[in-house]
Amino acid sequence: MTNLAQIIKEIDGVEFHTEAATGDSGVSQSGLAVLCGVSRQAVSRLLKSLSTKSPSRWLEPIQGKVESLTTNTESGMQLCRGELSIAVIKHYAFKGNTTAQFTLDKFATIGFNVWVQSITGWRPVEEKVEPSLILPTSDQLEFMRSRAWEKAEMEGKPMKSSEIREKSGFFKPRLLGINNRNLNGSV
């Protein structure tokens, strides 16, 4: 696996990662050890042994492929792709490790749900966000009724559009969470 841009998030000692460009995911080697309930050194030894042999049938599909299923970050953290991580978790789970069994159960449940949802075409319902209604103040209403910008234009003293927007209350970027860059493409 090449060292692409990574999104890394650490939770309870497990560094989860996703390749920004592809969505391929996995965990750090030390995080994999936490998920399996073993030491990082145990996982490291297991991965090194996979270049020549497979200690269990769960590891056979990745034997000789460890190098292509891992990458190192610039800081030296070794990241393990999903295929490698699941094989290692299954190896420890079927050896009787209860932490690995728990992890495998959680991943299997989530994976099953996603798999069935993809078959059935189910998608989560998106929550609609209603825009908040911002009513003009009495001063803003009076300004709009007076049409002061038209009077100023006829007197040869045009008002700036930003001044009109501000006084009318028609459009207030700060209330809508929009900054000036979004309004006109510049800072």
Residue frames as a rotation matrix with the C-alpha (Angstrom) as fourth column:
MET 1
0.587 0.810 0.000 0.00
0.810 -0.587 0.000 0.00
0.000 0.000 -1.000 0.00
THR 2
-0.251 -0.682 0.687 1.38
0.617 -0.660 -0.429 3.40
0.746 0.316 0.586 -0.85
ASN 3
-0.520 -0.006 -0.854 1.63
0.783 -0.405 -0.473 6.21
-0.343 -0.914 0.215 1.64
LEU 4
-0.300 0.537 0.789 -1.37
0.571 -0.561 0.599 8.32
0.764 0.630 -0.138 0.58
ALA 5
-0.607 0.190 0.772 -3.10
-0.548 -0.804 -0.233 11.11
0.576 -0.564 0.592 2.48
GLN 6
-0.554 0.329 -0.765 -4.55
0.569 0.821 -0.058 9.53
0.608 -0.467 -0.642 5.59
ILE 7
0.100 0.605 0.790 -7.38
-0.624 -0.581 0.524 10.49
0.775 -0.545 0.319 7.90
ILE 8
-0.469 -0.364 -0.805 -6.38
0.364 0.750 -0.551 9.15
0.805 -0.552 -0.219 11.31
LYS 9
0.192 0.563 0.804 -8.49
-0.691 -0.504 0.518 9.20
0.697 -0.655 0.292 14.46
GLU 10
-0.755 -0.505 -0.418 -7.43
-0.018 0.653 -0.757 7.70
0.655 -0.565 -0.502 17.80
ILE 11
0.279 0.835 0.475 -10.06
-0.766 -0.105 0.634 6.27
0.579 -0.541 0.610 20.13
ASP 12
0.822 0.089 0.562 -9.17
-0.511 0.549 0.661 4.31
-0.250 -0.831 0.497 23.28
GLY 13
0.025 -0.947 0.322 -5.64
-0.441 0.278 0.853 3.60
-0.897 -0.164 -0.411 22.08
VAL 14
-0.002 0.026 1.000 -6.70
0.743 0.669 -0.016 2.44
-0.669 0.743 -0.021 18.60
GLU 15
-0.452 -0.191 -0.871 -5.63
-0.376 -0.845 0.380 4.59
-0.809 0.500 0.310 15.65
PHE 16
0.298 0.627 0.719 -8.25
0.587 0.474 -0.657 4.14
-0.753 0.618 -0.227 12.93
HIS 17
-0.556 -0.508 -0.658 -7.32
-0.204 -0.685 0.700 5.32
-0.806 0.523 0.277 9.45
THR 18
0.539 0.655 0.530 -8.97
0.508 0.248 -0.825 5.90
-0.672 0.714 -0.199 6.10
GLU 19
-0.643 -0.691 0.330 -7.23
0.673 -0.303 0.675 6.78
-0.366 0.656 0.660 2.85
ALA 20
-0.324 0.525 -0.787 -8.69
-0.124 -0.848 -0.514 10.14
-0.938 -0.068 0.340 1.87
ALA 21
-0.590 0.023 -0.807 -8.71
-0.782 -0.265 0.564 9.38
-0.200 0.964 0.175 -1.88
THR 22
-0.678 0.212 -0.704 -10.12
-0.316 0.781 0.539 5.82
0.664 0.588 -0.463 -1.86
GLY 23
0.306 0.797 0.520 -11.90
-0.863 0.001 0.506 5.27
0.402 -0.604 0.688 1.45
ASP 24
0.231 -0.304 -0.924 -9.80
0.191 0.946 -0.263 2.14
0.954 -0.115 0.276 2.15
SER 25
0.500 0.080 0.862 -9.66
-0.733 -0.491 0.471 1.76
0.461 -0.867 -0.187 5.92
GLY 26
0.233 -0.426 -0.874 -7.77
0.409 0.858 -0.309 -0.03
0.882 -0.286 0.374 8.65
VAL 27
0.998 0.025 0.050 -5.99
-0.038 -0.359 0.933 0.46
0.042 -0.933 -0.357 11.95
SER 28
0.222 -0.968 0.118 -2.47
-0.902 -0.250 -0.351 1.01
0.369 -0.028 -0.929 13.22
GLN 29
-0.147 -0.367 -0.918 -0.44
-0.029 0.930 -0.367 -2.03
0.989 -0.028 -0.148 14.21
SER 30
-0.980 -0.197 0.024 -0.60
-0.021 -0.017 -1.000 -0.97
0.197 -0.980 0.013 17.87
GLY 31
-0.361 0.925 0.119 -4.36
-0.917 -0.330 -0.223 -0.40
-0.167 -0.190 0.968 17.51
LEU 32
0.187 0.354 -0.916 -4.74
-0.581 0.792 0.188 -3.85
0.792 0.497 0.354 15.98
ALA 33
-0.681 -0.499 -0.536 -3.00
0.154 0.618 -0.771 -5.27
0.716 -0.607 -0.344 19.05
VAL 34
-0.843 0.445 0.301 -5.50
-0.488 -0.398 -0.777 -3.47
-0.226 -0.802 0.553 21.32
LEU 35
0.047 0.930 -0.366 -8.43
-0.992 0.085 0.090 -4.83
0.115 0.359 0.926 19.28
CYS 36
0.179 -0.059 -0.982 -6.97
-0.270 0.957 -0.106 -8.35
0.946 0.284 0.155 19.57
GLY 37
0.901 0.171 0.398 -6.14
-0.413 0.063 0.909 -8.12
0.130 -0.983 0.128 23.27
VAL 38
0.631 -0.775 -0.045 -2.44
0.775 0.627 0.077 -8.87
-0.032 -0.083 0.996 22.72
SER 39
0.199 -0.649 -0.734 0.80
0.242 -0.693 0.679 -6.88
-0.950 -0.313 0.019 22.81
ARG 40
0.723 -0.033 -0.691 2.04
-0.599 -0.529 -0.601 -4.86
-0.345 0.848 -0.402 19.83
GLN 41
-0.354 -0.935 -0.033 5.09
-0.869 0.315 0.382 -7.11
-0.347 0.164 -0.923 19.80
ALA 42
-0.341 0.313 0.887 2.85
0.109 0.950 -0.293 -10.19
-0.934 -0.003 -0.358 19.41
VAL 43
0.765 0.644 -0.008 1.17
0.111 -0.144 -0.983 -8.65
-0.634 0.751 -0.182 16.37
SER 44
0.426 -0.695 -0.579 4.54
-0.871 -0.487 -0.056 -7.56
-0.243 0.528 -0.813 14.97
ARG 45
-0.580 -0.646 0.496 5.96
-0.525 0.762 0.379 -11.11
-0.623 -0.041 -0.781 15.32
LEU 46
0.057 0.708 0.704 2.83
0.318 0.655 -0.685 -12.58
-0.946 0.263 -0.188 13.75
LEU 47
0.860 0.283 -0.425 3.02
-0.247 -0.498 -0.831 -10.24
-0.447 0.820 -0.358 10.75
LYS 48
-0.006 -0.944 -0.329 6.73
-0.964 -0.082 0.254 -11.00
-0.267 0.319 -0.910 10.24
SER 49
-0.528 -0.192 0.827 6.04
-0.191 0.976 0.105 -14.76
-0.827 -0.102 -0.552 10.32
LEU 50
0.476 0.859 0.191 3.46
0.052 0.189 -0.981 -14.37
-0.878 0.476 0.045 7.53
SER 51
0.237 -0.458 -0.857 6.19
-0.926 -0.373 -0.056 -13.85
-0.294 0.807 -0.513 4.95
THR 52
-0.669 -0.612 -0.422 7.01
-0.708 0.698 0.110 -17.57
0.227 0.372 -0.900 5.12
LYS 53
-0.851 0.377 -0.366 4.18
0.416 0.909 -0.029 -19.42
0.322 -0.177 -0.930 6.86
SER 54
-0.211 0.859 0.466 0.60
-0.510 -0.504 0.697 -19.15
0.834 -0.090 0.545 8.01
PRO 55
-0.934 -0.231 0.271 0.08
-0.341 0.364 -0.867 -19.95
0.102 -0.902 -0.419 11.71
SER 56
-0.435 0.838 0.329 -3.65
0.104 0.410 -0.906 -20.53
-0.895 -0.360 -0.265 11.13
ARG 57
-0.385 0.348 0.855 -6.10
0.909 0.303 0.286 -21.02
-0.159 0.887 -0.433 8.28
TRP 58
0.664 0.673 -0.326 -7.48
0.634 -0.738 -0.231 -17.52
-0.396 -0.053 -0.917 8.96
LEU 59
0.318 -0.649 -0.691 -4.14
-0.276 -0.761 0.588 -16.03
-0.907 0.004 -0.421 7.93
GLU 60
-0.158 -0.409 0.899 -3.64
0.647 0.645 0.407 -18.10
-0.746 0.646 0.163 4.77
PRO 61
0.629 0.459 0.628 -5.26
0.777 -0.330 -0.537 -15.53
-0.039 0.825 -0.564 2.43
ILE 62
0.962 -0.269 0.054 -2.75
-0.267 -0.963 -0.049 -12.86
0.065 0.033 -0.997 3.48
GLN 63
0.508 -0.828 0.239 0.38
0.360 0.456 0.814 -15.02
-0.783 -0.327 0.529 3.69
GLY 64
-0.322 -0.777 0.541 3.14
0.883 -0.041 0.467 -13.26
-0.341 0.629 0.699 1.73
LYS 65
0.053 0.444 0.894 0.98
0.740 -0.619 0.263 -10.14
0.671 0.648 -0.361 1.25
VAL 66
0.359 0.152 -0.921 1.68
0.881 -0.381 0.281 -8.26
-0.308 -0.912 -0.271 4.50
GLU 67
-0.630 -0.702 -0.331 3.91
0.545 -0.704 0.456 -5.69
-0.553 0.107 0.826 2.81
SER 68
-0.818 0.361 0.448 1.19
0.279 -0.432 0.858 -4.78
0.503 0.827 0.252 0.27
LEU 69
0.210 0.963 -0.171 -1.43
0.609 0.008 0.793 -4.55
0.765 -0.270 -0.585 3.05
THR 70
0.454 -0.130 -0.882 0.51
0.787 -0.405 0.465 -2.12
-0.417 -0.905 -0.081 5.27
THR 71
0.309 -0.455 0.835 2.03
0.454 -0.700 -0.550 1.32
0.835 0.550 -0.010 4.98
ASN 72
-0.190 -0.433 -0.881 4.01
0.971 -0.213 -0.104 3.58
-0.142 -0.876 0.461 7.26
THR 73
0.895 0.439 0.080 3.11
0.443 -0.896 -0.037 7.16
0.055 0.069 -0.996 8.04
GLU 74
0.381 -0.769 0.514 5.73
-0.042 -0.569 -0.821 9.88
0.924 0.291 -0.249 7.99
SER 75
0.290 -0.227 0.930 5.91
-0.924 -0.319 0.210 9.58
0.249 -0.920 -0.302 11.79
GLY 76
-0.711 -0.675 -0.198 6.65
-0.631 0.736 -0.246 5.85
0.311 -0.050 -0.949 11.50
MET 77
-0.211 0.719 0.662 3.24
-0.633 0.415 -0.653 4.48
-0.745 -0.557 0.368 12.51
GLN 78
-0.994 -0.091 -0.065 2.49
-0.109 0.676 0.729 1.23
-0.022 0.731 -0.682 10.68
LEU 79
-0.207 0.975 -0.077 -1.05
-0.853 -0.219 -0.473 1.15
-0.478 -0.032 0.878 9.28
CYS 80
-0.893 -0.021 0.449 -2.75
0.096 0.967 0.237 -2.17
-0.439 0.255 -0.861 8.50
ARG 81
-0.669 0.675 -0.312 -5.48
-0.639 -0.307 0.705 -2.31
0.380 0.671 0.637 5.84
GLY 82
0.103 0.880 0.464 -8.86
-0.988 0.146 -0.058 -3.88
-0.118 -0.453 0.884 6.57
GLU 83
0.649 0.149 -0.746 -8.16
-0.425 0.884 -0.193 -7.26
0.631 0.442 0.637 4.93
LEU 84
-0.344 -0.868 -0.358 -5.03
0.027 0.372 -0.928 -7.75
0.939 -0.329 -0.105 7.04
SER 85
-0.679 0.098 0.727 -6.67
-0.698 -0.392 -0.599 -6.44
0.227 -0.915 0.335 10.22
ILE 86
0.389 0.912 0.129 -9.70
-0.919 0.374 0.125 -8.73
0.066 -0.167 0.984 9.95
ALA 87
0.458 -0.284 -0.843 -7.51
-0.134 0.915 -0.380 -11.78
0.879 0.287 0.381 9.24
VAL 88
-0.656 -0.754 0.000 -5.40
-0.060 0.052 -0.997 -11.07
0.752 -0.654 -0.080 12.35
ILE 89
-0.413 0.596 0.689 -8.49
-0.911 -0.283 -0.301 -10.43
0.016 -0.752 0.659 14.51
LYS 90
0.638 0.663 -0.391 -10.03
-0.675 0.726 0.130 -13.74
0.370 0.181 0.911 13.30
HIS 91
-0.024 -0.750 -0.661 -6.75
-0.035 0.661 -0.749 -15.56
0.999 0.005 -0.042 14.03
TYR 92
-0.893 -0.350 0.282 -6.77
-0.256 -0.120 -0.959 -14.43
0.369 -0.929 0.017 17.67
ALA 93
-0.128 0.930 0.346 -10.56
-0.992 -0.122 -0.037 -14.78
0.008 -0.347 0.938 18.04
PHE 94
0.675 0.434 -0.597 -10.55
-0.511 0.858 0.047 -18.42
0.533 0.273 0.801 16.93
LYS 95
-0.382 -0.802 -0.460 -7.59
0.073 0.470 -0.879 -19.11
0.921 -0.369 -0.121 19.22
GLY 96
0.111 0.555 -0.825 -9.97
0.873 0.342 0.348 -18.21
0.475 -0.758 -0.446 22.06
ASN 97
-0.873 -0.445 -0.201 -8.96
0.487 -0.772 -0.408 -14.61
0.027 -0.454 0.890 22.80
THR 98
-0.044 0.968 -0.247 -12.13
0.943 -0.041 -0.330 -12.99
-0.329 -0.247 -0.911 24.20
THR 99
-0.093 -0.044 -0.995 -11.09
-0.020 -0.999 0.046 -9.44
-0.995 0.024 0.092 23.28
ALA 100
-0.903 -0.271 -0.332 -10.57
-0.338 -0.028 0.941 -10.47
-0.265 0.962 -0.066 19.66
GLN 101
-0.666 0.732 0.145 -13.89
0.745 0.642 0.182 -12.36
0.041 0.229 -0.973 19.76
PHE 102
0.091 0.683 -0.725 -15.68
0.608 -0.615 -0.503 -9.24
-0.789 -0.395 -0.471 20.98
THR 103
-0.374 -0.338 -0.864 -14.02
-0.387 -0.789 0.476 -7.13
-0.843 0.513 0.164 18.25
LEU 104
-0.999 -0.012 0.032 -14.86
0.021 0.490 0.871 -9.66
-0.026 0.871 -0.490 15.55
ASP 105
-0.339 0.939 -0.056 -18.48
0.906 0.310 -0.287 -9.79
-0.252 -0.148 -0.956 16.73
LYS 106
0.108 0.353 -0.929 -18.79
0.188 -0.925 -0.329 -5.99
-0.976 -0.139 -0.166 16.53
PHE 107
-0.625 -0.413 -0.663 -17.23
-0.539 -0.387 0.749 -5.80
-0.565 0.825 0.019 13.06
ALA 108
-0.926 0.308 0.219 -19.34
0.378 0.767 0.518 -8.72
-0.009 0.562 -0.827 11.82
THR 109
-0.072 0.953 -0.293 -22.56
0.811 -0.115 -0.574 -7.08
-0.581 -0.279 -0.765 13.02
ILE 110
0.071 0.033 -0.997 -21.71
-0.238 -0.970 -0.049 -3.74
-0.969 0.241 -0.061 11.42
GLY 111
-0.818 -0.473 -0.327 -20.50
-0.434 0.133 0.891 -5.42
-0.378 0.871 -0.314 8.23
PHE 112
-0.700 0.635 0.326 -23.63
0.683 0.728 0.049 -7.56
-0.206 0.257 -0.944 8.00
ASN 113
0.190 0.811 -0.554 -25.88
0.522 -0.561 -0.642 -4.52
-0.831 -0.167 -0.530 8.38
VAL 114
-0.133 -0.321 -0.938 -23.99
-0.547 -0.765 0.340 -2.53
-0.826 0.558 -0.073 5.72
TRP 115
-0.962 -0.257 0.090 -23.97
-0.093 0.619 0.780 -5.53
-0.256 0.742 -0.620 3.37
VAL 116
-0.390 0.894 0.223 -27.73
0.865 0.438 -0.244 -6.13
-0.316 0.098 -0.944 3.66
GLN 117
0.272 0.478 -0.835 -28.45
0.206 -0.877 -0.434 -2.39
-0.940 -0.054 -0.337 3.38
SER 118
-0.520 -0.512 -0.684 -26.40
-0.562 -0.398 0.725 -2.21
-0.643 0.761 -0.081 0.17
ILE 119
-0.932 0.232 0.277 -28.38
0.350 0.775 0.527 -5.15
-0.092 0.588 -0.804 -1.27
THR 120
-0.089 0.991 -0.096 -31.75
0.946 0.054 -0.320 -3.69
-0.312 -0.120 -0.943 -0.30
GLY 121
-0.268 -0.095 0.959 -30.80
0.645 -0.757 0.105 -0.14
0.716 0.646 0.264 -1.31
TRP 122
0.676 0.537 -0.505 -31.62
0.726 -0.366 0.582 1.25
0.128 -0.760 -0.637 2.13
ARG 123
-0.386 -0.729 0.564 -30.23
0.447 -0.683 -0.577 4.70
0.807 0.029 0.590 2.90
PRO 124
-0.518 0.205 -0.830 -30.52
0.804 -0.214 -0.555 6.63
-0.292 -0.955 -0.054 6.17
VAL 125
0.523 0.754 0.397 -33.17
0.807 -0.588 0.052 9.31
0.272 0.293 -0.916 6.18
GLU 126
-0.606 -0.737 0.298 -31.52
0.622 -0.673 -0.400 12.71
0.496 -0.057 0.867 5.97
GLU 127
-0.040 0.546 -0.837 -32.69
0.887 -0.366 -0.281 15.10
-0.459 -0.754 -0.470 8.62
LYS 128
0.167 0.176 0.970 -34.13
0.713 -0.701 0.005 18.26
0.681 0.691 -0.243 7.11
VAL 129
-0.525 -0.351 -0.776 -32.85
0.773 -0.578 -0.261 21.46
-0.357 -0.737 0.575 8.61
GLU 130
0.513 0.783 0.352 -35.41
0.849 -0.524 -0.070 24.21
0.130 0.335 -0.933 8.47
PRO 131
-0.460 -0.671 0.582 -33.96
0.535 -0.732 -0.421 27.67
0.709 0.118 0.696 7.86
SER 132
-0.353 0.313 -0.882 -34.46
0.842 -0.304 -0.445 29.99
-0.407 -0.900 -0.157 10.75
LEU 133
0.357 0.590 0.724 -36.77
0.784 -0.611 0.111 32.90
0.508 0.528 -0.681 10.11
ILE 134
-0.587 -0.558 -0.587 -35.14
0.757 -0.636 -0.153 36.25
-0.288 -0.534 0.795 10.78
LEU 135
0.462 0.845 0.269 -37.75
0.882 -0.469 -0.042 38.96
0.091 0.257 -0.962 10.96
PRO 136
-0.338 -0.589 0.734 -36.74
0.495 -0.775 -0.394 42.57
0.800 0.230 0.554 10.31
THR 137
-0.570 0.091 -0.816 -36.80
0.746 -0.359 -0.561 45.01
-0.344 -0.929 0.136 13.18
SER 138
0.548 0.817 -0.179 -39.10
0.685 -0.561 -0.465 48.06
-0.480 0.132 -0.867 13.12
ASP 139
0.191 -0.573 -0.797 -36.12
-0.318 -0.804 0.502 50.27
-0.929 0.158 -0.336 12.10
GLN 140
-0.804 -0.509 0.309 -35.33
0.072 0.433 0.899 47.93
-0.591 0.744 -0.311 9.23
LEU 141
-0.130 0.851 0.508 -38.98
0.948 0.258 -0.189 47.92
-0.292 0.457 -0.840 8.10
GLU 142
0.632 0.347 -0.693 -39.08
0.258 -0.937 -0.234 51.73
-0.731 -0.031 -0.682 8.23
PHE 143
-0.319 -0.837 -0.444 -35.89
-0.340 -0.336 0.878 51.91
-0.885 0.431 -0.177 6.15
MET 144
-0.782 0.052 0.621 -37.39
0.516 0.611 0.600 49.60
-0.348 0.790 -0.505 3.51
ARG 145
0.254 0.963 0.087 -40.66
0.900 -0.203 -0.385 51.56
-0.353 0.176 -0.919 3.41
SER 146
0.448 -0.124 -0.886 -38.82
-0.005 -0.991 0.135 54.86
-0.894 -0.056 -0.444 3.05
ARG 147
0.734 -0.246 0.633 -36.92
0.676 0.351 -0.648 53.54
-0.063 0.904 0.424 -0.02
ALA 148
0.699 -0.501 -0.510 -34.02
-0.126 -0.788 0.603 55.73
-0.704 -0.357 -0.614 1.10
TRP 149
-0.274 -0.852 0.445 -31.65
0.399 0.320 0.859 54.11
-0.875 0.414 0.253 -1.40
GLU 150
0.061 0.369 0.928 -33.85
0.997 -0.067 -0.039 55.27
0.048 0.927 -0.372 -4.31
LYS 151
0.951 0.287 -0.116 -34.05
0.301 -0.946 0.125 58.80
-0.074 -0.154 -0.985 -2.92
ALA 152
0.335 -0.910 -0.246 -30.26
-0.055 -0.279 0.959 58.87
-0.941 -0.308 -0.143 -2.44
GLU 153
-0.306 -0.405 0.861 -29.79
0.786 0.402 0.469 57.63
-0.537 0.821 0.196 -6.02
MET 154
0.460 0.582 0.670 -32.05
0.857 -0.490 -0.162 60.39
0.234 0.649 -0.724 -7.39
GLU 155
0.965 -0.147 -0.215 -30.10
-0.039 -0.898 0.439 63.00
-0.258 -0.415 -0.872 -5.41
GLY 156
0.619 -0.769 -0.162 -26.83
-0.302 -0.043 -0.952 61.74
0.725 0.638 -0.259 -6.93
LYS 157
-0.226 -0.655 0.721 -25.62
-0.961 0.029 -0.274 60.25
0.159 -0.755 -0.637 -3.64
PRO 158
0.379 0.444 -0.812 -25.98
-0.414 0.866 0.280 56.50
0.827 0.230 0.513 -4.20
MET 159
0.463 -0.147 0.874 -25.74
-0.838 0.248 0.485 54.22
-0.288 -0.958 -0.008 -1.17
LYS 160
-0.644 -0.702 -0.305 -23.42
-0.746 0.665 0.044 51.22
0.172 0.255 -0.951 -1.07
SER 161
0.108 0.711 -0.695 -25.21
-0.425 0.665 0.614 47.90
0.899 0.229 0.373 -1.45
SER 162
-0.483 -0.337 -0.808 -23.61
0.522 0.630 -0.575 46.65
0.703 -0.700 -0.128 1.76
GLU 163
-0.984 0.154 0.084 -25.11
-0.168 -0.684 -0.710 49.63
-0.052 -0.713 0.699 3.60
ILE 164
-0.232 0.951 -0.206 -28.54
-0.877 -0.113 0.466 48.90
0.420 0.289 0.860 2.13
ARG 165
-0.004 0.181 -0.983 -28.31
0.052 0.982 0.181 45.21
0.999 -0.051 -0.013 3.10
GLU 166
-0.786 -0.389 -0.480 -27.25
0.476 0.116 -0.872 46.12
0.395 -0.914 0.094 6.62
LYS 167
-0.893 0.440 0.095 -29.92
-0.429 -0.765 -0.480 48.76
-0.138 -0.470 0.872 7.18
SER 168
-0.130 0.902 -0.411 -32.71
-0.854 0.108 0.508 46.72
0.503 0.417 0.757 5.61
GLY 169
-0.224 -0.003 0.974 -31.91
-0.739 0.653 -0.168 43.52
-0.636 -0.757 -0.149 7.48
PHE 170
0.649 0.533 -0.544 -32.62
-0.761 0.426 -0.490 41.73
-0.030 0.732 0.681 4.22
PHE 171
0.730 -0.496 -0.470 -29.35
0.209 0.817 -0.537 39.87
0.651 0.293 0.701 4.22
LYS 172
0.592 -0.542 0.597 -27.08
-0.806 -0.424 0.414 39.53
0.028 -0.726 -0.688 7.22
PRO 173
0.211 -0.574 -0.791 -24.13
-0.370 0.702 -0.608 37.23
0.905 0.421 -0.064 6.60
ARG 174
-0.725 -0.575 0.380 -23.23
-0.549 0.149 -0.822 37.02
0.416 -0.805 -0.424 10.28
LEU 175
-0.102 0.770 0.630 -26.68
-0.885 0.219 -0.411 35.67
-0.455 -0.599 0.659 11.15
LEU 176
0.827 0.455 -0.330 -26.55
-0.562 0.685 -0.464 33.02
0.015 0.569 0.822 8.46
GLY 177
0.523 -0.697 0.490 -23.01
0.018 0.584 0.812 31.86
-0.852 -0.416 0.318 9.24
ILE 178
0.692 -0.299 0.657 -21.67
0.714 0.142 -0.686 33.03
0.112 0.944 0.312 5.88
ASN 179
0.086 -0.709 -0.700 -18.40
0.473 -0.589 0.656 34.88
-0.877 -0.387 0.284 5.64
ASN 180
0.367 0.050 -0.929 -17.34
-0.526 -0.812 -0.252 37.44
-0.767 0.581 -0.271 3.04
ARG 181
-0.734 -0.674 -0.080 -15.39
-0.470 0.421 0.776 34.85
-0.489 0.607 -0.626 1.07
ASN 182
-0.566 0.587 0.579 -18.62
0.617 0.767 -0.174 32.94
-0.547 0.259 -0.796 0.39
LEU 183
0.357 0.799 -0.484 -20.36
0.274 -0.584 -0.764 36.10
-0.893 0.140 -0.427 -0.79
ASN 184
0.836 -0.013 -0.549 -18.03
-0.448 -0.594 -0.668 37.33
-0.318 0.804 -0.502 -3.46
GLY 185
0.883 -0.468 -0.046 -15.22
0.363 0.740 -0.566 34.76
0.299 0.483 0.823 -3.80
SER 186
-0.034 -0.929 0.369 -12.60
0.054 -0.370 -0.927 36.93
0.998 -0.012 0.062 -2.12
VAL 187
-0.401 -0.219 -0.889 -11.43
0.852 0.268 -0.450 37.40
0.337 -0.938 0.080 1.43
